[in-house]
Amino acid sequence: MTGPVAPSVRPTSAPIRAGPSVSDAPANMSFRVTEANMTERNGTTNRSKFGALFYNTQHINEHYGNIVTYMRLQGMVPPSSAPRGGGPGQ
């Protein structure tokens, strides 16, 4: 059995907290859409920035539709169909 780790050796959560901001940087640059730049071309495709954002949203929704199908085949209720409460009589 080992004793407590010295404070100078303990790992910190800084690398974990920095991870999402580093990995989200390319998406933030591609999808930073304003009224002024929504028709500019995205650097990777011939789509406008708004078109790329719209396409990506549509594509993610298609994947979610596939996941819903597989969940129902397994007898599970997908989160979008699960009761949330607050409806009539609740």
N, C-alpha and C positions, 0 to 999 in steps of 0.2 A: 504494500500500500504506500502511496506517495503522499506527501504533504501538500499544502496549498502552493499554488504557483506564485512566484514573486511578481509584484505589480509591474516590474519592468519587462517581464517576459509574457505577460498575459496578452492574448490576441485582442484586437479591437474590432469594432463593427464598421470602421471607416471603409474598408474595401467593399464590404457588402452593401453599404449605403451608396457608394459611388458607382456600383455596377449598373443599375438601371439608367442613370443619367448618361453614362458612356455608351451603353448599347442602344439607347433611344436617339442618340444624336443624328444618325443618318435619316431616320424617319422624320424627326423634327425639322430638318433642313428641307426635305422633300415636300412635306405637307404643311408648311407654314404658309397658309393661304389667307390673303386679305383681299378686299375689293380691288386694290390697286394691282396686285400681282396674280390674280386668279387665272388670267389667260396666258401668262408666261409659260414657255415650254419647260417641262421637267427635264433635268439633265440626262436621265437614263433612257427615256422613251420619247416618242413624238407627241405625247399627250400633254395637255395643259396641266398646271398644278391642280386645278379643280378636277379635271378629268381623271388624273392619277388617284386623287383621294376618293372620288366616286367609284372608280374601278376597284380599288382596294377594299372599300366597304362592301361592295357587291360580292367580291370574291370571298371575304370572310363570312358573309351571310350564307353563301353556298356551302362552305365547310360546316357551318353550324347546322344547316339543314341535313347534311349527311350524318352528323353526330346524333341529331334528334332521331333519325331513322334507326340507327344502330341501338340507341337507348331503348326505343320502343320495342324493337325486336327482342331485347333482353328483359322486357317487362318493367323497365324503369320509366319514370315520369321525368321528362326534361324540365329544367328550371323555368323555361318560359311558359310551360303549361301547368306548373305546380300551383296549387292554391296559395294565395298570399294573404288572405284574410281581408277584412275591411269591406267586404261586399255586402249585398243586401242580407239582412238578417244576422249580421255579425257585429 
